[in-house]
Amino acid sequence: MCVSAGARRLAPAKGQCFGKGRVMRWTKVLIALAVCLVSAVLVAQQRVHQNRILHEYFDGEVAPSSGGEGAGEASSDMPTAPPLPAVAQSTGELQPPPLSGEVGRDELVWGAEGPSPDARLEEPNGPLNPFGSSHSLDTRTDRVDELNYFENFDPSIIPFKRVVALNRFRHVRGAYSVELESGRKVQVSSGNLLRDDEEVFWGTFAINALPNQWLPIASVAPDQRILRLESEPPVPLEIHRDIAGNHFVMTQHRGLLRLNMQVAVRTDYFAGEFPDVSWGEFDGLVDFEHPEVSGVVQGVLRDIGVSKRQSPREVLLTLIEYFRDFEGRAFPEDVATDDLFKAIVDTQVGVCRHRSLAFLVALRALGIPVHYVYNEAHAFVEIYWPRLGWRRVDLGGAADELNSASNQASSIHQPPDSLPQPQRFLDEQERMASNTEGGPSEGGGSGEGSGENSESSENSETVETAEGTEGSANVEGSELSETAEVNDVTAEGEPVEEPPKRIATRLTLSATQTSIRRGEELVLSGRLSAADNRLMANKVVEIHVAPLGQVNPSARTLVDQASTDLNGRYSSRTVLPPDFAVGRWTLFVHYKGDEELDASSAE
């Protein structure tokens, strides 16, 4: 659960890159899971919405073609969306953002050149406009303290908003760079139905519209599908995407336009496992185009220990682990820079943009399609993999703090990370958590290679109820009575009467939220039961919070108390005070017990 407020100051996720920071007048809060209740991805029941279907266009899939990775040109033999009824189905518990004709205080205005100039915007990873954008390797490999990030999606995908995606490697006069390969844009249909393997996001944009202009907007994924599309004023418009999955609006309207769209994204884009494939399945997908540096790149790959004698999956995981083991620090003065790609990869120095661009060069030399993707605060990569599609991969390279603003995000999207996580990568995350009291990251889940270990204490059990896993219940008093040494004889030789053994109790905990802002209600419920099935009415249950990782009871803060009913059930609706500290928290409920009943807790 994330304790936050309005515009939030966010701890950067894995991969946050650097830039010159400044103190913002707008509200900062730390992005974090405040009371960290890990839950599975919920697939909401589909329901019917009265929906304004503005467009029904052919939905060309973004997939590699013989000319390079990305979306190919639309062709008549590709599948189209089925005819849609007047009422389209949508899904998800997320509420659509308001169709406001005003620009929010913490919102950027998008125009023909991307986000409009703003004193809060920085461009450490490249221009925030797909047209004519390029980015080159440099020697500014050290971190700085903070960057500013503006969210357009709910749930928040911080810091992985796609503003610019580049897909073509260039080498000119010794400079390694990446740019956008030109190609036809394809129209994207709206009014689609959600699939079982997709997740839903709402996006909202304030656009300074111009007639017949390509107006770039941010996206969640290159091949995202549009479920709903609404605008204020309700004018005709079209959504297009290019070969690298950059998205654009086309309209005849002139003036301020509010665009809301509900999009569906494959779950595998965030956390899909790379299947075992053959090198032949990549044939024709990438033309490296620069044989003059092929020898250098192949030599660097040999030094890392990879070659095409290994399987593509083995090579990929080895390279991900190697590039995640980079360090954001000053470029070594004693290292030659006649070939900057070799120097950066050999020394493993650089932040997100260095890692992502060098990684793109390495994989394209192997024939694997890669996108270099970035926004105002972070750079990462997307890899095309046969039988999987495009997959987002974060290589790390984080700033200490991220100042984030959002007019609508109510939760944080945190997919698991089963990719290799070397120690330096984990140390980087620990440093960020220490500096900012925690924050979300791409590596928030479990899986092979995951750096997250679920914490459990002795004498704890997972409590299952009709609502699912509710918490870990510790029978604290029973532990004491079983382990304490009791002398059978007093100093005077008198026998000591052993106190009667108390009845064990069990306490469960269920929370409806995974994040919360200060001033909002924290809604909890659960049940207290006894081993002898006695009634547990009118028992006091205390509700505590403690900073994540603080297991000492003295670190806990009492925030509320609740009384049980005849069936032992309790509920609480606690409003967190405005001065409640922002950060990652563990939530505890505790029953103290009495002369007959043992104490118990859940967290």
C-alpha positions in Angstrom: 0.0 0.0 0.0 1.4 3.3 -1.0 1.1 6.2 1.4 1.3 9.2 -1.0 -0.3 12.5 -1.8 -1.5 14.4 -4.9 1.6 15.1 -6.9 4.2 12.7 -5.6 7.8 12.6 -5.0 8.8 9.2 -6.2 11.7 6.9 -5.5 13.0 5.9 -8.9 12.4 2.4 -10.1 15.2 0.3 -11.4 16.6 2.0 -14.4 16.1 5.6 -13.4 18.7 7.6 -15.2 20.3 10.9 -14.3 20.0 14.6 -15.2 20.3 17.9 -13.5 17.8 18.2 -10.6 16.1 21.2 -9.2 13.9 21.8 -6.2 10.3 21.8 -7.3 7.6 24.1 -5.9 4.9 21.5 -6.7 4.3 18.8 -4.1 6.8 16.0 -3.9 6.2 12.7 -2.4 7.9 9.4 -2.4 6.6 6.7 -4.7 6.4 3.6 -2.6 4.3 0.8 -1.6 3.5 2.1 1.8 1.8 -0.9 3.3 3.3 -3.5 1.0 0.5 -6.0 0.3 1.7 -8.1 -2.7 -1.3 -9.2 -4.8 -1.7 -11.1 -8.0 -2.8 -9.3 -11.1 -6.6 -9.0 -11.0 -8.5 -9.7 -14.2 -11.7 -7.8 -13.8 -15.0 -9.1 -15.1 -16.0 -7.5 -18.4 -18.9 -5.2 -18.2 -20.9 -3.2 -20.7 -20.3 0.5 -21.0 -22.2 3.1 -23.0 -19.2 4.1 -25.1 -18.6 6.7 -27.7 -16.9 4.8 -30.5 -15.1 7.5 -32.5 -13.2 5.3 -34.9 -13.0 1.7 -36.2 -9.8 1.4 -38.1 -7.6 -1.4 -39.2 -5.4 -2.4 -36.3 -2.0 -3.2 -37.8 0.2 -5.2 -35.4 3.7 -4.0 -34.6 5.9 -6.9 -35.7 9.3 -7.1 -37.4 9.4 -7.1 -41.2 12.2 -7.8 -43.6 13.2 -4.1 -43.6 13.8 -4.0 -39.8 12.0 -4.3 -36.6 8.8 -2.4 -35.9 5.4 -2.1 -37.6 5.2 -3.1 -41.2 2.9 -1.4 -43.7 -0.7 -2.3 -43.5 -1.8 -5.0 -46.0 -5.3 -6.3 -46.9 -4.5 -9.9 -45.9 -3.8 -9.0 -42.2 -6.6 -9.6 -39.7 -9.0 -6.8 -38.8 -11.0 -6.2 -35.7 -14.5 -7.7 -35.8 -17.5 -5.5 -36.4 -18.4 -3.6 -33.2 -21.9 -3.1 -31.8 -23.1 0.4 -30.9 -22.3 -0.6 -27.3 -18.8 -1.8 -26.8 -17.6 -3.9 -23.9 -14.8 -2.6 -21.7 -13.3 -3.9 -18.5 -11.4 -3.0 -15.4 -12.0 -1.3 -12.0 -10.1 1.8 -13.1 -12.3 4.8 -13.4 -11.9 6.9 -16.6 -10.2 10.2 -16.1 -12.5 13.3 -16.4 -12.9 14.8 -19.8 -11.6 18.2 -18.6 -11.0 21.0 -21.0 -8.4 22.5 -18.6 -4.8 21.7 -18.2 -3.9 20.3 -14.8 -1.3 22.1 -12.6 1.1 19.1 -12.8 0.4 18.3 -16.4 2.4 18.8 -19.6 0.8 20.0 -22.8 1.6 17.9 -25.9 2.1 19.4 -29.3 3.5 18.7 -32.7 7.0 18.5 -31.2 6.1 16.4 -28.2 5.7 17.9 -24.8 5.7 21.7 -24.9 8.7 23.4 -23.4 8.5 23.5 -19.6 11.0 24.7 -17.1 10.6 21.4 -15.2 11.5 19.3 -18.3 14.9 17.9 -18.9 16.1 15.7 -21.8 19.1 13.7 -20.6 18.3 10.8 -22.9 17.4 12.6 -26.1 14.9 15.1 -27.5 11.3 14.3 -26.5 10.1 14.3 -30.1 10.3 11.2 -32.3 10.7 13.3 -35.4 14.4 13.7 -36.2 15.4 12.4 -32.7 18.8 10.7 -32.2 21.0 10.0 -29.3 24.7 9.2 -29.1 27.0 7.6 -26.6 28.8 10.1 -24.4 31.2 10.1 -21.4 28.8 11.8 -18.9 28.4 8.5 -17.1 27.9 9.7 -13.5 24.6 10.0 -11.7 23.0 13.1 -10.4 20.5 13.4 -7.6 17.1 13.9 -9.1 14.9 14.2 -12.2 11.3 15.2 -12.9 8.7 12.8 -14.3 5.2 13.5 -15.5 2.7 10.6 -15.5 -0.1 10.2 -18.1 -1.3 6.7 -17.2 -3.3 5.0 -14.5 -2.0 2.7 -13.1 1.2 4.6 -13.1 3.9 3.0 -15.1 6.7 5.1 -13.6 9.4 5.4 -14.9 8.5 3.5 -18.1 6.3 5.9 -20.0 7.2 5.6 -23.8 7.7 9.1 -25.1 10.3 8.3 -27.9 11.3 4.9 -29.3 14.2 4.6 -31.7 15.2 1.5 -33.6 18.1 2.2 -36.0 21.8 2.0 -35.2 24.1 4.5 -36.8 27.9 4.8 -36.7 29.3 8.0 -38.2 32.9 9.3 -37.7 33.3 7.2 -34.7 30.1 8.1 -33.0 27.6 5.4 -31.9 24.1 6.7 -32.1 20.5 5.5 -32.5 17.7 7.1 -34.5 14.2 6.4 -35.9 14.0 4.4 -39.1 11.5 6.0 -41.4 8.4 4.1 -42.4 4.7 4.3 -42.9 2.4 4.9 -40.0 -0.6 2.6 -39.5 -4.0 3.5 -38.0 -5.0 1.9 -34.8 -8.6 1.0 -34.2 -10.6 1.8 -31.1 -13.5 -0.1 -29.5 -11.7 -3.4 -29.1 -12.5 -6.1 -26.5 -10.1 -7.0 -23.7 -8.3 -10.3 -24.0 -7.5 -12.7 -21.2 -3.7 -12.1 -21.5 -3.9 -8.3 -21.3 -3.8 -5.5 -18.7 -5.8 -2.3 -18.8 -4.5 1.3 -18.4 -6.2 4.7 -18.8 -4.2 7.5 -20.4 -5.1 11.2 -20.5 -3.4 13.9 -22.5 -3.8 17.7 -22.9 -3.0 18.4 -26.5 -2.4 21.7 -28.3 -3.9 20.4 -31.5 -3.1 21.6 -35.0 -5.0 20.5 -38.2 -3.3 17.8 -40.3 -0.3 17.5 -38.0 1.2 14.4 -36.4 0.8 15.0 -32.7 3.0 12.5 -30.7 1.7 11.2 -27.4 3.1 8.8 -24.8 2.2 5.1 -24.8 2.5 2.1 -22.6 3.7 -0.5 -25.2 4.4 -0.5 -28.9 1.6 -2.8 -29.7 -1.0 -1.6 -27.2 -4.6 -1.8 -28.4 -7.3 0.9 -27.8 -10.4 -0.2 -25.9 -12.0 3.2 -25.6 -11.3 6.6 -27.1 -12.9 9.9 -25.9 -12.1 13.6 -26.4 -13.3 17.0 -25.3 -14.4 18.7 -27.4 -15.8 15.5 -29.1 -14.1 16.0 -32.5 -13.1 13.4 -35.1 -9.5 12.1 -34.6 -7.3 9.2 -35.5 -4.6 7.3 -33.6 -1.6 6.1 -35.6 1.7 4.4 -34.7 5.0 4.1 -36.6 7.5 1.4 -37.1 9.0 1.6 -33.6 5.6 1.9 -31.8 5.6 5.7 -31.3 1.9 6.8 -31.2 0.4 9.9 -32.8 -2.9 11.8 -32.9 -4.3 13.2 -36.2 -7.2 15.6 -36.2 -8.7 18.6 -38.0 -9.2 20.4 -34.7 -7.2 23.5 -33.7 -6.8 24.4 -30.1 -6.7 22.6 -26.8 -7.9 19.0 -26.9 -8.4 16.6 -24.0 -7.9 13.0 -25.1 -8.6 10.0 -22.9 -8.0 6.5 -24.0 -8.3 3.1 -22.4 -5.6 0.8 -23.7 -4.9 -3.0 -23.4 -1.3 -4.2 -23.1 -0.1 -7.8 -23.2 1.0 -9.0 -19.8 4.0 -10.7 -21.5 5.2 -7.3 -22.6 6.1 -6.6 -18.9 7.1 -10.0 -17.6 7.0 -12.6 -20.3 9.6 -15.4 -20.2 11.9 -15.6 -23.2 11.3 -19.0 -24.8 14.1 -21.1 -26.2 14.4 -20.3 -29.9 16.9 -20.9 -32.7 19.1 -18.3 -34.3 17.4 -19.0 -37.6 14.2 -17.5 -36.3 15.9 -14.1 -36.3 17.0 -14.3 -39.9 16.1 -11.2 -41.9 14.9 -9.2 -38.9 17.9 -6.9 -38.6 20.5 -5.5 -41.0 23.4 -4.3 -38.9 24.5 -1.9 -41.7 27.9 -1.0 -40.2 30.5 -3.6 -41.0 33.3 -1.2 -40.1 32.5 -1.7 -36.4 31.3 -5.3 -36.6 34.8 -6.6 -35.6 34.9 -4.3 -32.6 31.4 -5.3 -31.4 32.1 -9.0 -31.9 35.3 -8.7 -30.0 33.5 -7.1 -27.1 30.9 -9.9 -27.1 33.7 -12.5 -27.0 35.2 -10.7 -24.0 31.9 -10.9 -22.2 31.7 -14.6 -23.0 28.9 -14.9 -25.5 28.7 -16.1 -29.1 26.2 -17.7 -31.5 27.5 -21.1 -30.4 25.2 -20.6 -27.4 21.4 -20.5 -27.6 19.8 -17.1 -28.2 18.2 -17.2 -24.8 21.5 -18.0 -23.0 23.2 -15.1 -24.8 20.4 -12.7 -24.0 20.3 -13.5 -20.3 24.1 -13.3 -20.0 24.1 -9.9 -21.7 21.2 -8.6 -19.4 23.1 -9.7 -16.4 26.3 -8.0 -17.7 24.7 -4.7 -18.5 22.7 -4.6 -15.3 26.1 -4.8 -13.5 27.1 -1.4 -14.8 27.8 1.4 -12.3 26.8 5.1 -12.6 30.1 6.8 -11.9 32.5 9.2 -13.5 34.1 8.0 -16.7 37.6 6.7 -15.9 40.3 9.3 -17.0 42.8 6.6 -17.9 40.5 4.8 -20.4 41.0 5.5 -24.1 37.9 6.9 -25.9 38.9 6.1 -29.5 36.0 3.6 -29.5 33.5 4.7 -26.9 31.3 1.6 -27.2 34.2 -0.6 -26.3 35.3 1.7 -23.5 31.9 1.9 -21.9 31.1 -1.8 -22.2 34.6 -2.9 -21.0 34.6 -0.6 -17.9 30.8 -1.2 -17.2 30.2 2.5 -16.5 27.1 4.5 -17.3 23.6 5.2 -16.4 20.4 4.1 -18.2 21.0 5.7 -21.5 24.6 4.3 -21.8 23.4 0.8 -20.9 20.4 0.9 -23.2 22.2 2.3 -26.3 25.2 0.0 -25.9 22.9 -3.0 -25.3 21.1 -2.1 -28.5 24.4 -2.1 -30.5 25.3 -5.5 -29.0 22.0 -7.2 -29.7 21.6 -5.8 -33.2 25.1 -7.1 -34.1 23.7 -10.5 -33.2 20.6 -10.0 -35.4 18.1 -9.3 -32.5 15.7 -6.4 -32.9 15.8 -3.8 -30.1 14.2 -0.5 -29.4 15.9 2.3 -27.4 13.0 3.9 -25.5 13.1 6.9 -23.3 11.2 9.7 -21.6 12.2 12.8 -19.6 13.6 10.7 -16.8 14.6 7.2 -17.9 15.8 5.1 -20.8 15.2 1.4 -21.3 15.0 -1.2 -24.1 12.4 -3.3 -25.8 13.5 -6.6 -27.3 11.6 -8.5 -30.0 11.6 -12.2 -29.4 10.1 -14.9 -31.6 6.9 -16.5 -30.1 6.8 -13.7 -27.5 6.7 -10.4 -29.3 8.1 -7.1 -27.9 9.3 -7.4 -24.2 10.3 -4.4 -22.0 13.6 -4.8 -20.2 15.1 -2.4 -17.7 18.9 -2.4 -17.4 19.1 -0.1 -14.4 21.1 3.1 -14.0 19.1 5.1 -11.4 19.1 8.6 -9.9 18.5 8.8 -6.2 15.2 10.7 -6.4 12.4 11.2 -8.9 10.0 14.1 -8.6 6.8 12.9 -10.1 3.5 14.6 -10.9 0.2 13.0 -11.9 -3.3 14.4 -12.1 -4.9 10.9 -12.1 -2.7 7.9 -11.2 -4.3 6.0 -8.3 -1.9 3.0 -8.1 1.5 1.8 -9.3 2.0 -0.9 -11.9 4.7 -3.3 -10.6 5.3 -6.4 -12.7 7.6 -9.1 -11.4 11.2 -9.3 -12.6 12.6 -12.9 -13.2 15.6 -11.7 -15.1 19.2 -11.9 -13.7 19.9 -9.4 -11.0 23.6 -9.1 -10.2 24.8 -7.8 -6.8 25.7 -4.3 -8.0 22.2 -4.0 -9.5 20.7 -5.0 -6.1 23.0 -2.7 -4.2 21.8 0.1 -6.5 18.2 -0.6 -5.5 19.1 -0.8 -1.8 20.9 2.6 -2.0 17.8 4.1 -3.6 15.5 2.6 -1.0 17.8 3.9 1.8 17.8 7.4 0.3 14.1 7.7 -0.4 12.5 5.3 2.1 11.7 2.8 -0.7 9.9 2.8 -4.0 8.6 0.6 -6.8 10.8 -1.1 -9.2 10.7 -3.5 -12.1 12.1 -6.2 -9.9 9.3 -6.2 -7.4 8.2 -9.8 -8.0 9.6 -13.2 -7.5 11.0 -15.6 -10.0 14.3 -17.1 -11.1 17.0 -14.5 -10.6 14.7 -12.2 -8.7 16.4 -10.0 -6.1 13.3 -9.8 -3.9 13.0 -12.3 -1.1 9.8 -12.6 0.8 10.4 -12.1 4.4 8.9 -14.5 6.9 9.4 -15.0 10.6 9.5 -18.2 12.7 6.3 -19.5 14.1 4.2 -17.7 11.5 1.6 -19.1 9.2 -0.2 -17.9 6.1 -3.9 -17.4 6.8 -6.3 -18.4 4.0 -9.8 -17.2 3.8 -12.6 -16.9 1.3 -11.1 -13.6 0.2 -7.6 -15.2 -0.3 -4.4 -14.9 1.7 -5.0 -12.4 4.4 -1.8 -12.3 6.4 0.7 -14.0 8.6 -0.5 -14.8 12.0 2.0 -15.1 14.8 1.0 -16.8 18.0 3.4 -14.8 20.1 2.3 -16.0 23.5 2.5 -19.6 22.6 6.0 -19.1 21.4 6.9 -17.6 24.8 5.3 -20.4 26.8 7.0 -23.1 24.8 10.5 -21.7 24.8 10.8 -20.0 28.2 12.7 -22.0 30.9 10.6 -22.3 34.1 12.3 -23.3 37.3 10.3 -26.0 39.2 11.7 -25.0 42.6 12.0 -21.6 44.3 15.1 -20.5 46.2 13.5 -21.8 49.3 12.8 -25.2 47.7 9.1 -24.5 47.5 7.4 -26.0 44.3 6.3 -23.4 41.8 2.8 -23.7 40.4 3.0 -23.4 36.6 0.5 -20.9 35.2 -2.3 -22.5 33.2 -1.7 -22.6 29.5 -3.6 -20.0 27.6 -5.9 -20.8 24.6 -4.2 -20.1 21.3 -5.9 -17.4 19.1 -5.6 -16.5 15.5 -6.0 -13.1 13.8 -6.5 -12.5 10.1 -6.1 -9.3 8.1 -7.6 -8.1 4.8 -7.0 -4.7 3.2 -8.9 -3.4 0.2 -6.1 -1.1 -1.0 -2.6 -1.6 -2.2 -1.8 2.1 -2.0 -3.2 5.1 -0.2 -2.7 8.8 0.0 -2.6 10.9 3.1 -6.1 12.0 4.1 -7.7 9.0 2.6 -9.4 6.1 4.4 -7.5 3.0 5.1 -10.1 0.2 5.1 -9.3 -3.0 6.9 -11.2 -6.1 8.1 -10.5 -9.5 9.6 -11.4 -12.0 12.2 -10.2 -13.1 15.6 -10.8 -16.7 16.5 -9.8 -19.1 19.3 -8.6 -22.7 19.2 -11.6 -23.9 21.3 -14.1 -22.1 19.0 -15.4 -19.9 21.8 -17.1 -16.6 21.0 -14.7 -13.7 20.5 -17.0 -10.7 20.9 -15.9 -7.3 22.2 -12.2 -8.0 21.9 -9.9 -5.1 21.1 -7.7 -5.3 18.0 -5.0 -2.8 17.6 -3.8 -1.5 14.2 -0.2 -0.5 13.9 2.2 0.5 11.1 6.0 0.3 11.0 8.6 1.2 8.4 9.2 -1.6 6.1 11.8 -4.0 7.5 11.5 -2.7 11.1 10.5 -5.9 13.0 11.1 -4.5 16.5 7.7 -3.8 18.2 9.1 -0.5 19.4 9.1 0.7 15.8 5.4 0.3 15.5 2.9 3.2 15.6 -0.7 2.7 16.8 -3.1 4.2 14.3 -6.5 2.8 15.3 -8.3 0.2 17.4 -11.3 -1.9 16.5 -13.7 -4.1 18.5 -14.9 -7.5 17.4 -18.5 -8.5 16.9 -20.2 -11.8 18.1 -18.5 -13.7 15.3 -15.1 -12.2 16.1 -15.0 -10.0 13.0 -13.7 -6.5 13.1 -13.4 -3.7 10.6 -11.7 -0.3 10.6 -11.9 2.8 8.5 -8.9 4.9 9.5 -8.1 8.3 7.9 -4.3 8.8 7.8 -3.4 12.3 9.0 -2.0 14.9 6.6 1.4 14.8 8.3 1.7 11.0 8.1 5.2 10.2 6.7 5.3 9.1 3.1 7.2 5.8 2.5 7.0 2.0 2.6 5.2 0.6 5.6 4.2 -2.7 7.0 0.7 -3.0 8.5 0.1 -5.0 11.6 -3.0 -5.9 13.6 -2.5 -7.2 17.1 -4.6 -8.8 19.9 -3.0 -8.6 23.3 -4.8 -11.5 24.8 -5.9 -11.9 28.4 -5.7 -14.3 31.3 -7.3 -17.1 29.3 -6.5 -16.2 25.7 -3.1 -16.0 24.1 -2.0 -13.0 22.0 -1.9 -13.1 18.2 -0.9 -10.9 15.3 -1.2 -10.6 11.5 0.7 -8.4 9.1 
